[in-house]
Amino acid sequence: MEELIALNPALNRPMISGPHTRVLVLPADCVDAFQRNLAAYDRPLTSWQPYTLKNGDSLDRLAAKHGIALAKLKLANGITWRTKVGPGFQMLLPIKGTDAAAEPLPAVFQPPVQPKRRPGGNVYVVKRGDTLYGISRRFGVSTDSLLRWNHVGVLTTGQRLVIYRNSSKTRKPAAPVQG
């Protein structure tokens, strides 16, 4: 699942549907198995349905009606305290009679784990447009180290990363002072 999401970063909801998802990137060695499994699959391909909020709708009532915890519904739809939710907002709801409400969401839908800061670590707040590679270059560390220290999947603006710097490797030599 993690590799599928990494190869298809636009797939940030528990449903693949619509005109923008005509192409699905798969690892080359998995294409045949994917096609065989898809052809043999005899159950519905989705347990989520798109829904557009109407006047009078509330997330609390929709969650209760569809048998899903409000927090999980928000998580599946990327709704945070900053999200403007109102009439016209498009979201996904679990289809009644499916296990979608009870199934755990893939890790990509979970909020990033806030790393614990150990002595010697600095906290960096991710900004819009940041990449792991760019952050690693800026702080003189490897992307593998960033991943290991922070258990990062997808970077999100405002996410906090802990960065440990080995002073003997990252410190630049002092420039000579002209007197």
C-alpha positions in Angstrom: 0.0 0.0 0.0 2.8 2.4 0.9 4.5 1.9 -2.4 1.3 2.4 -4.4 0.6 5.7 -2.6 4.2 6.8 -3.1 4.0 6.1 -6.8 0.6 7.9 -7.0 0.7 10.9 -4.6 -2.5 12.3 -5.9 -4.4 9.3 -4.5 -4.9 10.9 -1.1 -8.3 9.4 -0.3 -9.5 5.9 0.3 -11.1 5.7 -3.2 -9.7 5.9 -6.7 -12.3 7.3 -9.0 -13.0 10.0 -11.5 -11.5 11.4 -14.8 -8.3 12.5 -13.1 -7.4 8.9 -12.1 -7.3 7.2 -15.5 -3.7 6.3 -15.0 -2.5 4.3 -12.1 1.3 3.9 -11.7 2.4 0.4 -10.5 5.8 -1.1 -10.0 6.6 -2.8 -13.3 7.0 -6.2 -11.7 3.4 -6.0 -10.2 1.4 -5.1 -13.2 0.5 -8.6 -14.3 -0.5 -9.7 -10.8 -2.5 -6.5 -10.4 -4.5 -7.2 -13.6 -5.1 -10.8 -12.7 -6.3 -9.9 -9.2 -8.5 -7.2 -10.6 -10.1 -9.5 -13.1 -10.7 -12.2 -10.5 -12.1 -9.8 -7.9 -15.9 -10.4 -7.6 -16.8 -7.9 -4.9 -17.5 -4.2 -5.3 -14.4 -2.2 -6.1 -15.2 0.6 -3.6 -16.8 0.9 -0.2 -16.7 4.7 -0.3 -19.0 7.1 -2.2 -18.6 10.7 -3.2 -20.9 13.2 -1.4 -21.4 16.9 -1.7 -22.5 18.7 1.4 -25.9 20.4 1.3 -27.4 23.2 3.4 -28.2 21.7 6.9 -25.7 18.9 6.7 -23.4 18.4 9.6 -20.4 16.1 9.8 -21.6 14.7 13.1 -24.9 13.6 11.7 -23.3 12.2 8.5 -20.8 10.3 10.5 -23.5 8.8 12.7 -25.7 8.0 9.7 -22.9 6.1 8.0 -21.6 4.4 11.1 -18.1 6.0 11.1 -16.4 7.9 13.9 -16.3 11.6 13.3 -12.5 11.7 13.7 -12.1 9.0 11.1 -14.4 10.7 8.7 -12.4 13.9 9.0 -9.2 12.0 8.6 -10.4 10.1 5.4 -11.4 13.5 3.9 -8.4 15.5 4.9 -10.5 17.8 7.1 -8.5 19.7 9.7 -9.3 22.7 11.8 -8.2 24.9 8.8 -10.6 23.2 6.3 -13.6 25.2 5.3 -16.5 22.8 5.3 -19.9 23.9 4.1 -22.4 23.5 1.3 -20.7 22.4 -1.9 -17.8 20.7 0.0 -17.0 17.4 -1.7 -16.1 14.5 0.5 -16.2 10.7 0.7 -18.6 8.7 2.9 -18.5 5.0 3.6 -21.3 3.1 1.7 -23.8 1.5 4.1 -23.5 -2.2 4.4 -19.7 -2.2 3.7 -16.9 -2.6 6.2 -15.3 0.8 5.2 -16.3 2.4 8.5 -14.7 -0.4 10.5 -11.5 -0.9 8.4 -8.4 1.0 9.4 -7.3 3.7 7.0 -4.0 3.3 5.3 -1.1 5.1 7.1 -1.1 7.9 4.6 -4.4 9.1 6.1 -3.0 9.1 9.6 -1.7 12.4 11.0 2.1 12.5 11.0 3.6 11.2 14.1 5.2 14.1 16.0 8.8 13.1 16.5 10.3 13.1 20.0 13.1 15.5 20.3 16.3 14.1 21.8 19.2 16.2 23.0 21.1 17.7 20.0 18.0 17.7 17.8 16.5 20.7 16.1 12.9 21.0 15.1 12.2 22.2 11.5 8.6 23.1 10.5 7.8 22.1 6.9 6.9 24.9 4.6 5.0 24.9 1.4 7.1 23.5 -1.4 9.6 21.7 0.9 10.9 18.3 -0.2 12.8 15.8 1.8 15.7 16.2 -0.5 15.7 20.0 -0.2 15.5 19.8 3.6 18.3 17.3 3.7 20.5 19.5 1.6 19.7 22.6 3.7 20.8 20.8 6.9 23.6 18.7 5.5 22.0 15.3 6.4 20.8 12.4 4.3 17.2 11.9 3.3 17.5 8.4 4.7 18.4 10.0 8.1 15.4 12.3 7.9 13.1 9.3 7.2 14.6 7.3 10.0 14.4 10.1 12.6 10.8 11.2 11.7 9.0 8.1 10.2 7.9 10.4 7.4 5.5 9.2 4.6 4.2 12.3 2.9 5.4 15.8 3.9 2.6 18.2 4.9 2.9 22.0 5.5 3.3 22.7 9.2 4.6 19.2 10.0 7.5 19.2 12.4 10.7 17.3 11.6 13.5 16.6 14.1 16.9 17.0 12.6 20.1 15.8 14.3 23.3 17.2 13.0 26.7 15.6 13.6 28.7 18.7 14.2 32.0 17.1 13.1 30.5 16.3 9.7 28.3 19.3 9.0 30.3 22.2 10.4 32.1 24.1 7.7 35.7 25.0 8.4 36.1 28.5 9.7 37.0 31.1 7.2 40.3 32.9 7.7 40.0 36.3 9.3 41.9 39.1 7.7 43.3 41.5 10.2 
